């Protein structure tokens, strides 16, 4: 039995960004947010609007309405 652990998971990890329009990002994740501990691609790692930890309490992402 091969236990790859977290190192093996790195190859398949996708960006966990939450789009303002609730659209997923399918790019490989390389940066982990120290606040929400989710993984993001390079572009979304620096964009606060895509981090679930930056939403106001009670918001879930996606378009309002």
URWO-V860321 format. One record per helix or strand. SS is the DSSP state (2 for helix, 1 for strand). FROM is the first residue (numbers start at 0). TO is the last residue. Records with the same first field share a line. If there is no record, write none. Layout:
SS=FROM-TO ; FROM-TO
//
This chain:
2=4-8 ; 41-44 ; 47-49 ; 51-53
1=13-13 ; 27-27 ; 30-31 ; 38-39
//
